[in-house]
Amino acid sequence: MRIFLVILLCLGLATCASHVPQARILSPADAALGGRHSFELIDPQSSLEGEAPFPERYRQLPQLLRHGLSARGYHESQQPQLRVYYWLAVQDSPLMFKVDVPPPRPLGPYQGIHRLRDETGTLRLRLTDLDERILWEGVISTGLSPARDSAELLERAVQVLTKQIPLTTP
């Protein structure tokens, strides 16, 4: 019986520890995306103002995106039919909690921490034609934060997001 409880506890902890990113499609696939196979990655550094969040992850992104797009049937080319824009960002928002009621009898110093911040890294991916018309766009929470940064989190987020891109059609 104890072994069963230990296994159940381990499974519960493993589930809590693994972050499964959720992708949101901001612009569903346009019909013009069909039949386009070649792409070029647009370096986001030229369009960013200020310092980029997660600079070491930006170096990792192009290879991950190439791999994810090739799995969907796209290939990089000098004469592209698509432009692929990508950005990493940090969404920073306060978390509000109700104030704890102090104990009825003094038990010592009372301290409540109620001001916390939620800093979550997001990845935005946009496919456009050569005239900059959006053909597909999605965003995903990467699980990255200034306190928690790893190559595995970004890799998992890129895999989930690129799987949302429609397969190429002949």
DRENDO-1510 file (C-alpha; in Angstrom, 1 decimal, always signed):
<recs>
REC; n; res; u; v; w
REC; 1; MET; +0.0; +0.0; +0.0 .
REC; 2; ARG; +2.8; +2.4; +0.8 .
REC; 3; ILE; +4.5; +1.7; -2.5 .
REC; 4; PHE; +1.3; +2.6; -4.3 .
REC; 5; LEU; +1.1; +5.9; -2.4 .
REC; 6; VAL; +4.7; +6.7; -3.2 .
REC; 7; ILE; +4.3; +6.0; -6.9 .
REC; 8; LEU; +1.1; +8.1; -6.9 .
REC; 9; LEU; +2.9; +10.9; -5.2 .
REC; 10; CYS; +5.8; +10.7; -7.7 .
REC; 11; LEU; +3.4; +10.8; -10.6 .
REC; 12; GLY; +1.6; +13.8; -9.1 .
REC; 13; LEU; +4.9; +15.7; -8.6 .
REC; 14; ALA; +6.1; +14.9; -12.1 .
REC; 15; THR; +2.8; +16.2; -13.6 .
REC; 16; CYS; +3.2; +19.4; -11.6 .
REC; 17; ALA; +6.8; +19.8; -12.6 .
REC; 18; SER; +6.3; +19.5; -16.3 .
REC; 19; HIS; +4.9; +22.6; -18.0 .
REC; 20; VAL; +2.8; +21.9; -21.0 .
REC; 21; PRO; +2.7; +25.1; -23.0 .
REC; 22; GLN; -0.6; +26.2; -24.5 .
REC; 23; ALA; -0.6; +27.8; -28.0 .
REC; 24; ARG; -3.1; +30.4; -29.1 .
REC; 25; ILE; -3.7; +31.0; -32.8 .
REC; 26; LEU; -4.1; +34.8; -33.3 .
REC; 27; SER; -4.6; +34.6; -37.0 .
REC; 28; PRO; -5.8; +31.3; -38.5 .
REC; 29; ALA; -4.3; +30.1; -41.7 .
REC; 30; ASP; -5.2; +32.1; -44.7 .
REC; 31; ALA; -6.0; +30.3; -47.9 .
REC; 32; ALA; -3.0; +32.0; -49.5 .
REC; 33; LEU; -0.7; +30.0; -47.3 .
REC; 34; GLY; -1.5; +26.9; -49.3 .
REC; 35; GLY; +1.1; +26.0; -51.9 .
REC; 36; ARG; +3.9; +28.0; -50.3 .
REC; 37; HIS; +6.8; +26.0; -49.2 .
REC; 38; SER; +9.9; +28.2; -49.0 .
REC; 39; PHE; +10.6; +30.7; -46.2 .
REC; 40; GLU; +13.1; +33.1; -44.8 .
REC; 41; LEU; +13.6; +33.8; -41.1 .
REC; 42; ILE; +13.6; +37.5; -40.3 .
REC; 43; ASP; +16.1; +38.4; -37.6 .
REC; 44; PRO; +14.1; +40.1; -34.8 .
REC; 45; GLN; +17.1; +42.0; -33.4 .
REC; 46; SER; +16.6; +44.7; -36.2 .
REC; 47; SER; +13.1; +45.5; -35.0 .
REC; 48; LEU; +13.5; +45.3; -31.3 .
REC; 49; GLU; +13.9; +48.4; -29.2 .
REC; 50; GLY; +16.1; +48.2; -26.3 .
REC; 51; GLU; +17.6; +45.0; -24.8 .
REC; 52; ALA; +16.1; +41.7; -25.9 .
REC; 53; PRO; +14.8; +39.4; -23.1 .
REC; 54; PHE; +16.5; +36.0; -22.9 .
REC; 55; PRO; +19.4; +36.9; -25.3 .
REC; 56; GLU; +20.9; +33.4; -25.0 .
REC; 57; ARG; +17.5; +31.9; -26.1 .
REC; 58; TYR; +17.4; +34.2; -29.2 .
REC; 59; ARG; +20.5; +32.4; -30.4 .
REC; 60; GLN; +18.8; +29.1; -30.0 .
REC; 61; LEU; +15.5; +30.0; -31.8 .
REC; 62; PRO; +16.5; +30.0; -35.5 .
REC; 63; GLN; +17.6; +26.4; -35.5 .
REC; 64; LEU; +14.5; +25.3; -33.5 .
REC; 65; LEU; +12.2; +27.2; -35.9 .
REC; 66; ARG; +14.0; +25.7; -39.0 .
REC; 67; HIS; +13.5; +22.2; -37.5 .
REC; 68; GLY; +9.9; +22.8; -36.6 .
REC; 69; LEU; +9.0; +24.3; -40.0 .
REC; 70; SER; +10.8; +21.6; -41.9 .
REC; 71; ALA; +8.7; +19.0; -40.0 .
REC; 72; ARG; +5.6; +20.8; -41.4 .
REC; 73; GLY; +7.0; +20.6; -45.0 .
REC; 74; TYR; +8.5; +24.0; -45.3 .
REC; 75; HIS; +12.2; +24.7; -46.3 .
REC; 76; GLU; +14.5; +27.7; -46.1 .
REC; 77; SER; +15.3; +29.3; -49.4 .
REC; 78; GLN; +17.1; +32.3; -51.0 .
REC; 79; GLN; +13.9; +33.0; -53.0 .
REC; 80; PRO; +11.3; +32.7; -50.3 .
REC; 81; GLN; +7.5; +32.6; -50.6 .
REC; 82; LEU; +7.0; +33.3; -46.9 .
REC; 83; ARG; +8.7; +35.5; -44.3 .
REC; 84; VAL; +8.8; +34.1; -40.7 .
REC; 85; TYR; +8.9; +36.7; -37.9 .
REC; 86; TYR; +9.5; +35.7; -34.3 .
REC; 87; TRP; +9.7; +37.5; -31.0 .
REC; 88; LEU; +10.4; +36.5; -27.4 .
REC; 89; ALA; +8.8; +38.8; -24.8 .
REC; 90; VAL; +8.1; +38.9; -21.1 .
REC; 91; GLN; +4.6; +39.5; -19.9 .
REC; 92; ASP; +4.8; +41.1; -16.5 .
REC; 93; SER; +1.6; +41.4; -14.5 .
REC; 94; PRO; +0.9; +41.8; -10.8 .
REC; 95; LEU; -0.8; +39.0; -8.9 .
REC; 96; MET; -3.4; +40.1; -6.4 .
REC; 97; PHE; -4.2; +38.1; -3.3 .
REC; 98; LYS; -6.8; +38.7; -0.5 .
REC; 99; VAL; -5.3; +40.0; +2.6 .
REC; 100; ASP; -5.1; +37.4; +5.4 .
REC; 101; VAL; -7.1; +38.1; +8.5 .
REC; 102; PRO; -4.7; +38.4; +11.5 .
REC; 103; PRO; -5.0; +35.8; +14.2 .
REC; 104; PRO; -7.4; +36.5; +17.0 .
REC; 105; ARG; -4.7; +36.3; +19.7 .
REC; 106; PRO; -1.2; +37.7; +19.2 .
REC; 107; LEU; +1.1; +34.9; +18.2 .
REC; 108; GLY; +4.1; +37.0; +17.4 .
REC; 109; PRO; +4.9; +39.2; +14.4 .
REC; 110; TYR; +2.3; +39.0; +11.7 .
REC; 111; GLN; +3.5; +39.3; +8.2 .
REC; 112; GLY; +1.7; +38.8; +4.9 .
REC; 113; ILE; +3.2; +39.0; +1.5 .
REC; 114; HIS; +0.5; +39.9; -1.0 .
REC; 115; ARG; +2.3; +41.7; -3.8 .
REC; 116; LEU; +3.7; +39.2; -6.3 .
REC; 117; ARG; +4.5; +39.5; -9.9 .
REC; 118; ASP; +3.9; +37.0; -12.7 .
REC; 119; GLU; +6.7; +37.2; -15.3 .
REC; 120; THR; +6.1; +34.8; -18.1 .
REC; 121; GLY; +8.0; +34.5; -21.3 .
REC; 122; THR; +6.0; +34.2; -24.6 .
REC; 123; LEU; +7.0; +33.4; -28.1 .
REC; 124; ARG; +5.1; +34.9; -31.1 .
REC; 125; LEU; +5.4; +33.5; -34.5 .
REC; 126; ARG; +4.1; +35.2; -37.7 .
REC; 127; LEU; +4.1; +33.9; -41.2 .
REC; 128; THR; +3.6; +36.6; -43.9 .
REC; 129; ASP; +3.7; +36.7; -47.7 .
REC; 130; LEU; +6.3; +39.0; -49.3 .
REC; 131; ASP; +3.8; +41.9; -49.2 .
REC; 132; GLU; +3.7; +41.6; -45.4 .
REC; 133; ARG; +0.1; +40.2; -45.3 .
REC; 134; ILE; -0.3; +37.9; -42.3 .
REC; 135; LEU; -1.0; +34.4; -43.4 .
REC; 136; TRP; -0.8; +32.8; -40.0 .
REC; 137; GLU; +0.1; +33.9; -36.5 .
REC; 138; GLY; +0.3; +32.2; -33.1 .
REC; 139; VAL; +1.6; +32.9; -29.6 .
REC; 140; ILE; +2.6; +30.5; -26.8 .
REC; 141; SER; +3.7; +30.8; -23.2 .
REC; 142; THR; +7.2; +29.3; -23.1 .
REC; 143; GLY; +7.4; +28.7; -19.4 .
REC; 144; LEU; +10.5; +30.9; -19.4 .
REC; 145; SER; +10.8; +33.6; -16.8 .
REC; 146; PRO; +13.8; +35.6; -15.5 .
REC; 147; ALA; +13.8; +33.2; -12.5 .
REC; 148; ARG; +13.4; +30.0; -14.6 .
REC; 149; ASP; +15.2; +29.9; -17.9 .
REC; 150; SER; +16.2; +26.7; -19.8 .
REC; 151; ALA; +16.7; +25.5; -23.3 .
REC; 152; GLU; +14.3; +22.6; -22.8 .
REC; 153; LEU; +11.4; +25.0; -22.0 .
REC; 154; LEU; +11.9; +27.0; -25.2 .
REC; 155; GLU; +12.4; +23.8; -27.3 .
REC; 156; ARG; +9.1; +22.4; -26.0 .
REC; 157; ALA; +7.3; +25.7; -26.7 .
REC; 158; VAL; +8.6; +25.9; -30.3 .
REC; 159; GLN; +7.6; +22.3; -30.9 .
REC; 160; VAL; +4.0; +22.9; -29.7 .
REC; 161; LEU; +3.7; +26.2; -31.6 .
REC; 162; THR; +5.1; +24.9; -34.9 .
REC; 163; LYS; +2.7; +21.9; -34.8 .
REC; 164; GLN; -0.1; +24.4; -35.0 .
REC; 165; ILE; +1.1; +25.6; -38.4 .
REC; 166; PRO; -0.8; +23.9; -41.3 .
REC; 167; LEU; +1.1; +21.3; -43.3 .
REC; 168; THR; +2.3; +22.5; -46.7 .
REC; 169; THR; +0.1; +21.5; -49.6 .
REC; 170; PRO; +1.4; +20.5; -53.0 .
</recs>
